[in-house]
């Protein structure tokens, strides 16, 4: 029985039952990595010896009658913006290429405690700043649906690795769409949780209050199990939330999530008041949205959704947070940064107080506008991204419906506002446009993460998506 392409929950339950050995699961995935990663460039660091030690220890615990945890024996890679004790801690930047993590971050520690086998690090965009994955440190990461295209960013390496079957699961993070955009581009479900669901640590929490940790996986059940594992507060993070009493996975399996969806007041928005998508992408997302409405028994209503354009508020607040941790290192080694990061450094050094005030007020306006919508609406449905994946090398500008847009307008106009509001949002595979995946985004009220996952589960059952992507044509020489 091949384990490549199996869901993480299936592998874990088979290992816990003694039906699979963790060491065999690991070796199969290491062989897959060796065969495909030179083409994808999704994984840049492997600790195979330590992973084999972990896998053998899990097999020994199972043989002794113990339960190693709900992710027992699942080979897992970590996005390089997160920390694993003793592994490189680069933030995908040359300025930190020699830094080593001294402790596991909260997410990694909880995954390890649940029995996941930590194997290596996946590529990301530098400091998570852009929605493609191409850095001076690691080069270009490619989408397994089409090697000439990007898997997105900043969780691009994780998404490419999972879509290509290099791992059943990887860690991700989403500060402006960095799980949902790669999920849309790579044909995966991509869940951004309510802000604070997983407390940060041992390092500082995010001043901008936009970024959350989360799963890069192939199935909704995997996403639910992963979030059940990592949820909960930390002492150092004053924004972290109490651990939920109820299991997301149990609610999905029992049908409680679907039952809660019945009759939910739902609105479709193809613009959010300022954005647009290419017609074919909008049509694919709309078709998936209407299928969801019918299958889940949602109440479709016609209510205008008019949010402020979020880019300025998001970029200023995120820049301030990033500079609080990295300014001196970035200033001293600015010539080693990407152009995007150098521009961010310069904009910070020239930042005027009135711009900061405008950003804070802009966030308040976005939160208030979203709250007004969700006073009477339970779910908002949108395209996840305006276009399918663009070229792998990346770009900072593009066009949507013939209009020139910045990178934020090209990839993140539908995802970014819900990082400012802290709401849960999930990208669900909606089909193919020109042979490339696109997604439907479902947004719910804060703390109602189950609604997003339940909606994804409905479409997963009715319109199943491929577990593994094709690898496409050979990469250009």
C-alpha positions in Angstrom: 0.0 0.0 0.0 1.5 3.3 -1.0 1.4 6.1 1.5 2.1 8.9 -1.0 -1.0 11.0 -1.4 -2.7 9.6 1.7 -4.1 12.1 4.2 -2.2 12.8 7.3 -5.1 11.6 9.6 -5.2 8.3 7.7 -1.4 7.8 8.1 -1.5 8.7 11.8 -4.4 6.4 12.6 -2.7 3.5 10.7 0.5 4.1 12.6 -1.3 4.3 16.0 -3.1 1.0 15.2 0.2 -0.7 14.2 -0.9 -1.1 10.6 1.9 1.1 9.3 5.4 1.7 10.6 6.4 5.3 11.0 9.9 4.5 9.6 8.4 3.1 6.4 6.2 6.1 5.9 9.1 8.4 6.4 11.4 6.5 4.0 8.7 6.6 1.3 8.4 10.4 1.6 12.2 10.8 1.6 12.4 8.9 -1.6 9.7 11.1 -3.1 11.6 14.2 -2.0 14.8 12.9 -3.5 13.0 12.3 -6.8 11.0 15.5 -7.2 12.4 18.3 -5.1 15.3 19.1 -7.4 12.6 20.1 -9.9 10.3 21.9 -7.4 12.8 23.5 -5.0 10.2 23.3 -2.3 12.4 21.8 0.5 15.8 23.3 1.2 16.9 21.7 4.5 16.5 18.0 5.6 17.4 16.4 8.9 16.8 12.8 7.8 18.8 11.2 10.6 16.9 12.9 13.3 13.6 12.2 11.5 14.5 8.5 11.4 15.2 8.6 15.1 11.8 10.1 15.8 10.1 7.6 13.5 11.7 4.6 15.2 10.8 6.0 18.7 7.2 6.3 17.6 7.2 2.7 16.3 8.7 1.6 19.7 6.0 3.4 21.6 3.2 1.8 19.5 4.8 -1.6 20.0 4.8 -0.9 23.8 1.1 -0.2 23.7 1.3 3.6 23.9 -0.4 6.2 21.7 2.1 8.7 20.4 -0.6 11.2 19.5 -3.0 12.2 16.8 -0.3 13.0 14.3 1.8 9.8 15.0 4.3 9.1 12.3 3.2 11.9 10.0 6.3 13.3 8.1 6.0 17.0 8.4 8.1 19.9 7.1 8.2 23.4 8.7 7.9 26.7 6.8 11.3 28.4 7.2 9.7 31.4 8.9 9.0 29.2 11.9 11.5 27.8 14.4 12.7 24.3 15.2 15.4 23.9 17.9 18.8 23.3 16.3 17.7 24.0 12.8 18.4 27.1 10.6 16.3 30.1 11.5 16.7 32.2 8.4 13.4 34.0 7.8 14.3 33.2 4.2 16.9 36.0 4.1 20.6 36.1 3.5 21.0 38.4 6.5 20.1 35.5 8.8 21.5 32.6 6.8 23.8 31.5 9.7 21.3 31.9 12.5 20.1 28.8 14.3 16.9 28.4 16.3 17.4 27.8 20.0 13.9 26.5 20.7 10.8 25.2 19.0 8.1 27.7 18.4 4.7 27.0 19.9 3.2 25.5 16.7 6.2 23.1 16.2 6.3 22.1 19.8 2.6 21.1 19.8 3.0 19.2 16.5 6.0 17.4 17.9 4.1 16.5 21.0 1.3 15.0 18.9 3.7 12.6 17.3 4.5 14.4 14.0 8.0 13.5 12.6 9.8 16.7 11.8 11.8 16.2 8.6 13.0 19.6 7.2 12.3 23.1 6.2 10.3 24.4 3.2 11.0 27.5 1.3 9.2 30.8 1.8 9.4 34.4 0.6 11.8 36.6 2.4 10.2 37.6 5.7 6.9 36.5 4.2 6.7 39.8 2.3 5.4 38.7 -1.1 3.0 36.2 -2.6 5.6 34.3 -4.6 8.6 32.2 -3.5 11.9 33.4 -5.0 14.7 34.5 -2.8 18.5 35.1 -3.1 18.9 32.5 -0.4 17.1 29.6 -2.2 16.1 30.7 -5.7 12.8 29.9 -7.4 10.2 27.5 -6.0 7.8 26.0 -8.6 4.2 25.0 -8.7 3.7 21.2 -9.3 0.6 22.0 -11.5 2.8 23.9 -13.9 6.5 24.3 -13.3 6.6 27.7 -15.0 4.2 29.1 -12.4 4.6 30.1 -8.7 3.1 28.1 -5.9 2.4 31.4 -4.2 3.8 32.8 -1.0 4.8 33.1 1.6 3.9 29.5 2.3 4.9 28.5 -1.2 7.4 25.8 -0.5 4.9 24.1 1.9 2.1 24.2 -0.6 4.2 22.9 -3.5 5.5 20.1 -1.2 2.1 19.0 -0.1 0.5 19.3 -3.5 3.3 17.2 -5.0 3.2 14.5 -2.3 6.6 15.3 -0.7 4.8 15.5 2.7 1.2 14.8 3.9 1.3 18.1 5.8 3.5 21.2 6.4 3.3 24.2 8.6 2.2 27.5 7.1 1.4 31.0 8.2 -1.0 33.6 6.9 -0.5 37.4 7.4 -2.2 38.7 4.3 -3.2 35.5 2.5 0.0 33.4 2.8 -1.9 30.1 3.4 -5.0 30.9 1.3 -3.2 32.2 -1.8 -0.8 29.2 -2.2 -3.7 26.9 -1.5 -5.7 28.5 -4.3 -2.7 28.3 -6.7 -1.9 24.7 -5.8 -5.3 23.1 -5.5 -5.4 22.7 -1.7 -7.8 23.7 1.1 -6.2 26.6 2.9 -7.5 27.6 6.4 -6.7 30.9 8.2 -7.9 30.7 11.7 -9.4 33.4 14.0 -6.5 35.6 15.1 -5.1 34.3 18.5 -6.4 30.7 18.2 -2.7 29.6 18.4 -0.6 31.6 20.8 2.8 32.6 19.7 6.1 32.0 21.5 8.7 31.8 22.7 9.4 35.0 20.7 7.3 38.1 20.6 3.7 38.2 19.5 2.8 40.1 16.3 2.2 43.8 16.9 0.3 44.1 13.6 -2.1 41.3 14.8 -2.4 39.9 11.3 -0.5 36.7 11.0 -1.7 33.3 12.2 -0.1 29.8 12.1 -1.9 27.1 10.3 -2.0 23.9 8.3 -0.9 23.2 4.7 -2.7 20.0 3.9 -4.7 18.1 1.3 -8.0 17.5 3.2 -10.4 19.3 5.4 -10.2 16.6 8.1 -6.4 17.1 8.1 -6.9 20.8 8.6 -9.3 20.2 11.5 -7.0 17.7 13.2 -4.0 19.9 12.8 -5.8 22.9 14.3 -7.1 20.8 17.2 -3.4 20.0 18.0 -1.9 23.5 17.8 -4.8 25.6 19.3 -4.5 27.2 22.7 -2.9 30.1 24.6 0.7 30.8 25.6 1.9 32.8 28.6 3.9 35.2 26.5 1.2 36.1 24.0 -1.5 38.5 25.5 -3.6 38.1 22.3 -3.8 34.3 22.5 -7.2 32.7 23.0 -8.3 29.9 25.4 -8.2 26.4 23.9 -11.7 25.6 22.4 -13.7 23.0 24.4 -14.9 21.3 21.2 -12.8 19.4 18.6 -13.1 20.7 15.1 -12.4 17.2 13.7 -15.1 15.7 15.8 -17.6 18.3 14.7 -16.7 17.7 11.0 -17.1 13.9 11.4 -20.3 14.1 13.4 -22.0 16.4 10.9 -22.4 19.1 13.6 -20.6 21.5 11.4 -22.9 21.0 8.5 -25.9 21.2 10.8 -24.7 24.6 12.0 -24.5 25.8 8.4 -28.1 25.1 7.5 -29.9 28.4 6.9 -26.8 30.5 7.3 -27.3 33.9 5.7 -24.7 34.1 3.0 -23.7 36.7 0.5 -21.6 36.4 -2.7 -19.2 39.2 -3.4 -16.9 39.4 -6.4 -15.4 42.8 -5.4 -15.7 43.4 -1.6 -16.2 47.0 -2.8 -12.9 47.6 -4.5 -11.4 44.4 -6.0 -12.0 42.4 -9.2 -11.1 38.9 -10.6 -10.6 37.7 -14.1 -13.9 36.6 -15.6 -13.0 32.9 -15.8 -11.7 32.9 -12.2 -14.8 34.7 -10.9 -17.1 32.3 -12.8 -15.3 29.2 -11.3 -15.5 30.6 -7.8 -19.1 31.6 -8.3 -20.1 28.2 -9.6 -18.5 26.6 -6.5 -20.2 29.1 -4.3 -23.7 28.4 -5.7 -23.0 24.6 -5.4 -22.1 25.2 -1.7 -25.3 27.2 -1.2 -27.4 24.4 -2.6 -25.6 21.5 -0.9 -25.4 23.1 2.5 -28.8 24.7 2.5 -27.5 28.2 2.9 -29.8 31.2 2.5 -28.4 33.4 -0.3 -29.1 37.1 0.3 -28.3 40.2 -1.7 -26.5 42.5 0.7 -23.8 44.9 -0.5 -20.3 44.2 0.9 -18.3 47.5 0.8 -15.0 47.3 2.7 -12.2 49.9 2.6 -9.3 49.0 0.4 -6.9 47.4 3.0 -3.5 47.7 1.4 -2.1 50.9 3.0 -3.2 50.0 6.5 -2.0 46.4 6.2 1.4 47.4 4.7 2.2 50.1 7.3 1.2 48.0 10.3 3.1 45.0 9.1 6.2 47.1 8.3 6.2 48.4 11.8 6.0 44.9 13.3 8.7 43.6 11.0 11.0 46.5 11.7 10.6 46.0 15.5 12.3 42.7 15.2 14.7 43.1 12.2 15.5 46.8 11.6 19.1 46.9 12.7 20.0 43.7 10.9 18.2 44.9 7.7 19.8 48.3 7.9 23.3 46.9 8.3 23.0 44.4 5.5 20.5 46.1 3.2 22.5 45.2 0.0 21.6 41.5 0.7 17.9 42.1 0.8 15.5 41.7 -2.1 14.3 44.8 -3.8 10.9 44.5 -2.0 12.6 44.4 1.4 14.9 47.3 0.6 11.9 49.4 -0.4 10.2 48.5 2.8 13.3 49.5 4.8 13.4 52.8 3.0 9.7 53.5 3.5 10.1 52.8 7.2 13.0 55.2 7.6 10.9 57.9 5.8 7.6 57.0 7.6 5.7 60.1 8.7 3.4 60.2 11.8 0.4 61.1 9.7 0.8 58.0 7.6 0.9 55.8 10.8 -2.3 57.5 12.0 -3.9 57.0 8.7 -3.0 53.3 8.8 -4.4 52.8 12.3 -7.6 54.6 11.3 -7.8 52.5 8.1 -7.7 49.3 10.1 -10.4 50.6 12.4 -12.6 51.4 9.4 -12.0 47.9 7.9 -13.0 46.3 11.2 -16.1 48.4 11.6 -17.2 47.9 8.0 -16.7 44.1 8.3 -18.6 44.1 11.6 -21.5 45.9 10.0 -21.7 43.2 7.3 -21.5 40.3 9.8 -24.2 41.8 12.0 -26.7 40.4 9.6 -24.7 38.0 7.5 -23.1 34.7 8.6 -20.8 33.9 5.6 -19.2 35.9 2.8 -18.1 34.1 -0.3 -15.5 35.5 -2.7 -12.9 34.3 -5.1 -9.7 33.6 -3.2 -7.4 35.2 -5.8 -8.1 37.4 -8.9 -6.1 35.1 -11.2 -4.5 31.7 -11.4 -0.8 31.5 -10.4 1.5 33.8 -12.3 5.1 33.1 -13.4 7.4 31.3 -10.9 10.0 34.0 -10.8 7.4 36.4 -9.4 6.3 39.9 -10.3 5.4 43.1 -8.4 2.7 44.4 -10.8 0.2 42.9 -13.2 -3.2 43.3 -14.8 -6.7 42.2 -13.8 -9.5 42.7 -16.3 -7.2 45.0 -18.2 -6.4 47.2 -15.3 -2.9 47.7 -13.9 -2.6 46.5 -10.3 0.1 46.1 -7.7 1.1 42.7 -6.4 -1.5 43.1 -3.6 -4.2 43.7 -6.2 -2.9 40.8 -8.3 -3.0 38.2 -5.5 -4.3 39.4 -2.2 -7.3 41.8 -2.5 -9.8 39.2 -1.3 -7.6 37.8 1.5 -5.9 40.7 3.1 -8.9 42.5 4.7 -9.7 39.5 6.9 -6.2 39.5 8.3 -6.9 43.1 9.5 -10.2 42.0 11.0 -8.9 38.7 12.5 -11.7 36.6 11.0 -11.5 33.0 10.0 -11.4 32.4 6.2 -10.8 29.3 4.1 -9.9 28.8 0.5 -11.6 25.8 -1.1 -10.5 24.4 -4.5 -13.1 25.6 -7.0 -11.8 24.0 -10.2 -9.3 24.8 -13.0 -8.8 27.8 -15.2 -6.5 27.2 -18.1 -5.4 24.0 -16.4 -4.5 25.8 -13.1 -6.3 25.6 -9.8 -8.3 28.5 -8.4 -10.2 28.9 -5.1 -13.4 29.9 -3.5 -13.0 31.8 -0.2 -15.4 31.4 2.7 -15.3 34.0 5.5 -17.1 33.7 8.8 -17.3 35.7 12.1 -14.5 35.6 14.6 -14.4 32.3 16.5 -16.6 30.6 14.0 -13.8 28.6 12.4 -16.0 25.5 12.2 -18.3 27.2 9.7 -15.4 27.7 7.2 -14.2 24.1 7.6 -17.7 22.7 7.4 -18.3 24.6 4.1 -15.0 23.2 2.8 -16.1 19.7 3.9 -19.3 20.0 1.9 -17.5 20.8 -1.3 -14.8 18.3 -0.7 -17.4 15.5 -0.6 -19.5 16.7 -3.5 -16.7 18.0 -5.7 -13.5 16.2 -4.6 -10.2 17.7 -5.7 -7.1 15.8 -6.8 -4.9 14.6 -3.9 -1.7 15.1 -6.0 -0.9 17.6 -8.6 0.7 16.8 -11.9 4.3 18.0 -12.1 3.9 19.8 -15.4 6.5 20.4 -18.1 10.2 20.3 -17.3 11.6 23.5 -15.8 13.3 25.9 -18.2 17.0 25.5 -18.5 
